[in-house]
Amino acid sequence: MTTQRFKGLSQRLLRAGIAPRQVKRLVAEIEAHFADLVAELRSAGLSQAQSESQAAVRLGTEDVLIASILARPELRSWARRRPWLAFVLLPLFALVVQFVLSMLAAVAVIAFSTQVLGITALYPGPVPWVVRGLQAYGVWIAPIAAAAAACFLAVRSGAPLTWPVVGCALVALLGAATNASFEWSPAGPRGVLSGGIGLHLPDLGLTSGLRAILTVLTVLVPVLWLRRKRRELTSIP
Amino acid sequence: MTQNASLMSGIPELLVLRLLSTREMYGYELARAVRESTRQAISLGEGVLYPALHAMESRGFVKARRRTVSGRTRVYYAITPRGNRRLGELSGEWRRIAGGVRALLEGT
């Protein structure tokens, strides 16, 4: 566990974009080194206060340590080395994957219900609700989940919010431009399944525009609140 | 003694790899070994050793493993075959520079 002496170092490294795994290990090793130095100086006859003060000098100041760590780009988190990938392309890809998977799941639910459970469109039971739920997930929840994951990752790693906000806006626009519908009509013995997915770009229209704004607000309001909270917490001496 | 930064660049890597080529060590041990083996002519800010070690690890020159000794868990570093090759390159480079400087000094 990081003691108070090295807590500031840990927080500054995280804010500077060093990978959390690296920070944890670096700080633990530096802390253990400090303890070894204090023990060495104590055994040489120095008081606890003198030992700690000399150990801190031998270890290097916090600024020197941070400068030496930041000079190694390989220690930075991949998200900070490629923010456009982590906070823009990856959420867009995640949105597409979630949308496709939710649509496939809806088709699979209907296929399983009719072929294995013998449910028909005339007496569909809960199947339409499940399908509507999956459809709503793909259209409404998936963009929020994709954008929120990227933004929370950014807040957690202390990254600037520029790229995550760009990613969030693009995910919201793409999410608002997609549509999906399933119709399971009782035309045949087992019913007839018809469905469609659509993409309205670049002309979004009012409804889609409102969907995009709703997604952005749903994600960014809690993210900005969380970011402010974290800053308040880390600024406490 | 003040140490020229440009002359010192690359030396921590050389020293660390050389010392690790004899046996695996943890950070504090390495810092002590640097002081002792260079007769205190080279003193690194001891904390600076860790980013250097982590960077060398990410380049595959050293590998780290946790070991518990006398109830304390420490991260031990050992040189890898790639690290040995790098040590050979750095040693050759350093000998070439040192030989050149010696020749210059002995010639004056």
Interface residues (C-beta under 8 A of the other chain):
Chain A: Q22 R25 L26 E29 I30 A32 H33 D36 L37 R58 L59 G60 V64 L65 S68 I69 A71 R72 E74 L75
Chain B: G27 Y28 A31 G45 E46 G47 V48 Y50 P51 A52 H54 A55 S58 R59 R72 R74 V75
